[in-house]
């Protein structure tokens, strides 16, 4: 098993379930190196002292809290552990709630919980109980010196831990004024009806695999084109599909756009249906032959 991010226990009533915290997401970001344009030599980042400009080795770097201008108190690992030993070692369940009660704006990052040998029975017991009751557990955990609010929920045979934002970290509607200077436009019943029809026509089952990071794919196409073209060669971007997006800032008549969108969706459905029929006929002929 890959190295765990955190080791501790789920505190559930009188039960103590030893678990490991494992990643549940895989970053697919493209990583670029910072280079000197002159000779493409890598740029290094150094930790330097603001006092004398000299590089400071990692073993001399400590965490400091500025309690007044220019005055610091330093803390080490033992100080953070001593602040609340239990909090650094347990996922302390405080409540159970219905999943639908949690606003999606509170969700931040998922992890898998994996039982240690002595916690297997308690792990699966909690998992089954959450599924039967259709509840999620609300708890707190300390990861890397920061206390986080979390939701523990059942997903198949796994317990999943989702990092939640605390209430003070989420800006509610009454706390923002982004729309104050924007006058809400009026739209007629026909426009609303057509928008509803377009939504209905585009509605399908949730399938995350069908959504691709097309921007990263296009960047990789350009990278490969540059590699093939050789250093310093001009390349033709015509092979990269680009959507023309216009933004004039003017008020737009929605009706023609809605009508065109509905027509395109109807055509695509007819094409898809015809293609499906052809495939079915070919299959039938093969079977008959």
N, C-alpha and C positions, 0 to 999 in steps of 0.2 A: 504493500500500500504506500502511496506517495506520502511524503512528510506532511503531517497535519499542521493546520494553521494555528490551532488552539487545542489544548487538552484539558478536560475537566469533567464535571458531572452535571446532569440535569437534576435539579432539586424539585421533586414532585411529591408534595405531602411528606410522608415519611420515607418515600422511595428516594434512593440516590442512584442515578444511572450514569456510570462512567462512559463518556463519549469523546470522539475526536471530531474536530470541525474540518471539513474538506471543501475545496472549491466547487462551485456549481456553474461557473461560467468560464469561457475560454476566450480571451482577447484575441481578435483577428486584426488588430491595428497594424498598419504598415509602419515599420520603424526606419527612420532616416538618420544618417549621421551628419553632424555639423562639420563642414569642411571649409578650408581656406580656398577661395575661388582661384587664387594664383597658382597653386600646385596640388590642390585636392588633399592636402595633409589634414588629418583629423584634428578637431579642436578639442582640447582637454579642459575640464572644469576642475578648479582647485578650491579648497576651503582655505581662505586666507584671513589673517587677522586684520580687523579694521584699524588696529593701532599702528602696526608696523608694516603691514602688507605682506608679511611672510606666510608661507603655507603652514597650516596646522595639521598634524597627523591625527587620524581618527581616534586614537587612544587618549587624546587630550581634549576631545570635544565632549562637553557635558550639556545637559539641559538646564536652562536658567529661567527664572521668572523675575521680570522687572517689576518690583513692588513700588518703586518710585523712579523718576527719571535718572538713568545712569547707575541705579543700584539694583543688584540682582541677588537672588538666593538660588543655589544650585540644588538639583535633586538627582538621585541615582536610582537604579532599578529597585533596590531595597526600600527606598522611600515610597515608590509607587505601590509596591506590594503591601507595605505596612498600612497604607491609607485604608484598605479594606481587603484583608486576606481572602475572605469568603467570596467577594465579588470577582476576584481574579481567577477563581477556581470553579465557579458554579454558574449554571444558567438557572437563575432563580425564578421559577414560574409564580406569577402573582395573580393572574386571572385567566379565565377561559371565556372566549367570546365567539360569536358567529363571524365567519370569514367576511360575509357581505357587509358587516358593520364597519370594517376598516376601509377608510378612503384610500384609493389607489395612490394618491399623492404622498402617502406616508411610506410606501414601499421603496427601498433603495437598492439592496443587493442580496442575492440568494447564496446559501451554502448548504451542503449536505452534512447531516450529522450521522456518524458511523459509530456503532457501539463497540466499546472495549469488551474483552472476554467476560469480565465479571458483570457486565451490564446488558447482556444480550436479551434475557427474558424480560427485564423491565422495559427495554427499548421497544420490543415488539408489542408488549402489553399496552404501552402508552400510544403507540402508532395505531393499533386496532381500536382503542377507546376513542381516539380523536376521530377516526373514520365513522365509527358507530354513532357518535354524538354530533358529527358534522361541526366540530369546534376547532379553534386554533388556540394555542396557549400564548399568552402575552408574558414576556419575561425580560430580564435584564442580564447583560453580559459585559465584561470588560475585555476589550481587545486592544492590544498595544496602548495601554494606559488610558484608553477612553471608554467610558461606560456607554453602552448602546442599548436602545430599546429593540426588542426582537419579537417576532412571531414564530412559533414552532408549530408546524402543520404536517399532516400526513400526505405523502405522495407515493402511491403504490406501497411498497414495503419499506420505504425510506421515511425518516423524519427529516424535514427540510427546515432550516432556520433562515428566516428572511429578516435582514436588518431593516428596522423602521426608523423613520425620523421622529424625534420628539415633537410635541405640539408646538413648542416655541420655535422650531426650525421650519415650520410650514406656514407660509403666508396665506391666511384665509381671505375669502372674498372681501370681507369688511375691512381688511387691513391694506388693500391695494387700491390704487386709483388710476390704473392704466387706461381705463376707458372714459374717464371723466371728461376729457376734451373731445370725445368722439360722439357725434350725434347718431343715435341708432336709426338706420334707414328704415323706410317703410317698404313693404313688399305685399303684393296682392295675393289672394287665395290661389290663383292659377300658378304663380311662381312657386309658392310653397308646395302645391300639389305635385308639380313637375320635379321639384327637388326631392320630394318623398319617393316618387316613382324611380328616380335615378338611384337613390339609396337602396331601394328594394331590389332593383335590377342588378346592383353590384354586391348584394349581400350573399355571403357563402359561409361555409364552415371554416373555423379558425385552423389554419395550417401554417405554422411558423416556417416550415421548410421551403415554402414557395417564395419567401421574401429574401432577396439576395442583396448583398452590399455591392451594388453596381458601380458606385463611385470608386471603391478600392480596385474593382476589376478593371475599370477604365485606366486607373493610374498604372496598374501592372501592365496593361497593353502598351502604354506609352513607354514604360521602362524597358519592356522587351523590344519595342521598335527602336529605341535609342541604342540598346546593346547590339542589335543586328546592323544598324546603320553605321556603327563605329563612332569613336570619339570625335566630337566636333561636327558631325554631319547633320544637315537639316533633315527633318522628317515631315511627312505629310500627315496631318491630323484628320484627314478626310475619312479615315477608316473608323474613327471613334464616333459612335452615335451620340449626337447631342440634340436635346430638345430646345427649340427656340422658345424662350419665355419672355414675353413682353410685359412691361410695367410702365404705363403712361401716367399713372396717378390720376386719371380721369374717371368719372363715374361710368360704370359699364352697364349696358342693358343686358340683364341676365337671361332674358327669354331666348334669344338666338343661341346662346351658349348651352342652355339647358336642353333645347330642342336638338342641337347637334350632338350633344353628349348621349341623349336617349337614342337617337338614330344609330350612332356608332355602336352602342351596347347591343341594340337589336340585331344589327348586321353581324356583329361578332358572335352572337348566340346562334344565328341562322347558320353561319359558316361552321361553327363548332358542331352543330347538330348534323349538318350535311357530311362533315368529315367523319363523324362517328358512325353514320349510316353506311358510308363507303367501306369503312374498316370492318363493320359487321358483315357486309355483303361478301367482301374478300375472304373473311374467315369462314363464312358459310360455304363458299365455293370450294375452298381448300378441303374442308371436311367432306363435302359431297364427292370431290374428285378422289 
